[in-house]
Amino acid sequence: MSDVRELRDLYQEVILEHSKKPKNFRAIETANHKAEGFNPLCGDHFTIYVDVKDGAINDIGFQGSGCAISKASASMMTQMLKGKTETEAEGIFTRFHDLVTGHAGDGQDLGKLAVFAGVSEFPLRVKCATLAWHALRAALNGDQEAVSTE
Amino acid sequence: MSTVAKFPERIERASAYDVQKVRKDFPILHQTVHGKPLVYLDNAATTQKPLMVIEAIENYYRRDNSNIHRGVHTLSERATEAYENVRVAAQKFLNAADHKEIIFVRGTTEAINLVAQTYGRKNVGSGDEVLITAMEHHSNIVPWQLLCEEKGAKLRVAPINERGELQLDEFEKLLVPKTKIVAIGHLSNALGTINPIREIVGMAHARNIPVLVDGAQAVARMQVDVQALDCDFYALSSHKLYGPTGVGILYGKRKLLEAMPPYQGGGDMIASVTFEKTVYNRLPYKFEAGTPNIADTIGLGAAFEYLNKLGLEQIEQHEADLLDYATKSVEAIPGVKLVGTAKEKAGVLSFVMEDIHPHDIGTILDTEGIAVRTGHHCAQPVMQRFGIPATARASFGLYNTREEVDLLVKGIRKVQEVLG
């Protein structure tokens, strides 16, 4: 087992770039859906803002702090989902979840999100990779409570 | 002759703390993680167990297992004696005045809850105050919050400074007539700060306020003398002093314990029971309802024996040397900042890295075989105080070496390489 290779798989260049310069890292004034995601174990905390129009994600942004994996995942999620319908977003989350838990192939159907395939080698980091997604789901479902990974 | 020249050196080495010899007592240390030798630096979370402890538990189940304080048969007598011997060992370890002042509980958390729910419920009323500090572990915050909520009392928090030291003058100002109890950590698990307990107790006692000390992190790192500290309660966990999980101790001054109502009801804590009236057992059994964790208490006894054999003074010195070496080594790495730089410190090195989240530090160090804790260390208010979400924390034990500190430094540089 090459741990260096595994580490490089986890911390891909794209992931590091997104964690350092996240996209859509802002609150959205017009958001009609909003939810918080919180990982009490490590203190990662994000707020997801979504503006849904006619069943589709018109605009999406996030704020907060977290590790490289959670932040990059949030950033790439917002890029991926802008313009998608709520149903499509749910489908992408399911496949993304399968990818990071090692229940899917190489994630080619997920486009850029395939870089998160390396997470499956680090089971403790699955929560990091999915935190923003759980918050998004809560936002779209209109849950008032902050979602927690615990 | 060269052999003569070597002789005095050998003598000196034999009297010094031999960490390599100590390491042989801990089977778990001799393994590889991700192909690298394990470097266990998470001792503030839990410590590893020496063979003596593991064998004591095994031998108890192999030879003596029986319920205590009831049977007249030989096994029960043996189990009872072994269990009660640990109480005496604990009394000596803490230098308590009386072995009846030693109450066995599940751990520090339960010890604090016991005091909050018995002494606290009896003595804290509406409008009263409970005083803690800004560096407490959640287990020394939440039990008091629950009590204050129930009673309509107020939880007051004494502030800490930039180095992570208690601001004693501010603390003293918060000791008011309404203060009914002070609860304070001996050694901060997140920052490593050692609090001046004797001084604090003096301030509180001058106003007739009792003091509970959370000693979870301190007991395995320094000699604790509850009579010298003059604290009213002292709480500790076995698993942080090289004993098994699931058992801990509440020390309390006899006078206070006797005046307190029982914590839980059940067997062993009673003298006689009728449906009209139950007479509670005497100390310490009044607070030990039900069959206790006999095996692990006996394991704790072996841990006391082990620590006495090595000598707390020797351990303290060894760890002080390690912390000093680690502080200098880690501090020297550009982009790394220590959190918690108190003058009086022990065992714990918390740090953050520029632009790198502690969780990522933890993952990369793990691939190097290095176990550290990352997160808020169950002390979220401490993190808030320093304006950070989390830290990475290396915490040392009696078996850690300077070579392991060097590996930590190498690991931190690798973190920078991978994420830089």
Contacts between the chains, C-beta under 8 A, distances in Angstrom:
chain1	res1	chain2	res2	distance
A	1	B	34	7.4
A	1	B	35	7.1
A	3	B	34	4.9
A	3	B	35	6.8
A	3	B	367	4.3
A	4	B	367	7.8
A	6	B	367	7.0
A	7	B	363	7.9
A	7	B	364	6.3
A	7	B	367	5.7
A	7	B	418	5.8
A	8	B	418	7.6
A	10	B	363	7.2
A	11	B	360	7.5
A	11	B	418	5.6
A	11	B	419	6.2
A	16	B	419	6.5
A	20	B	355	6.9
A	41	B	375	5.8
A	42	B	358	7.2
A	42	B	359	4.8
A	42	B	374	6.6
A	42	B	375	4.7
A	42	B	376	7.5
A	42	B	389	7.6
A	42	B	390	5.7
A	43	B	375	6.3
A	43	B	376	5.0
A	43	B	380	7.4
A	43	B	383	6.6
A	43	B	389	3.9
A	43	B	390	4.6
A	44	B	357	8.0
A	44	B	359	7.4
A	44	B	389	7.1
A	45	B	389	7.1
A	65	B	357	7.9
A	65	B	389	5.3
A	66	B	357	6.5
A	66	B	359	7.8
A	66	B	389	7.7
A	67	B	357	3.7
A	67	B	358	7.6
A	67	B	359	3.8
A	67	B	360	5.0
A	68	B	356	7.6
A	68	B	357	6.1
A	68	B	360	4.9
A	68	B	419	6.5
A	69	B	359	7.7
A	69	B	360	7.3
A	70	B	359	8.0
A	71	B	357	7.8
A	122	B	363	6.2
A	124	B	363	7.5
A	125	B	359	7.8
A	125	B	363	6.4
A	128	B	359	6.6
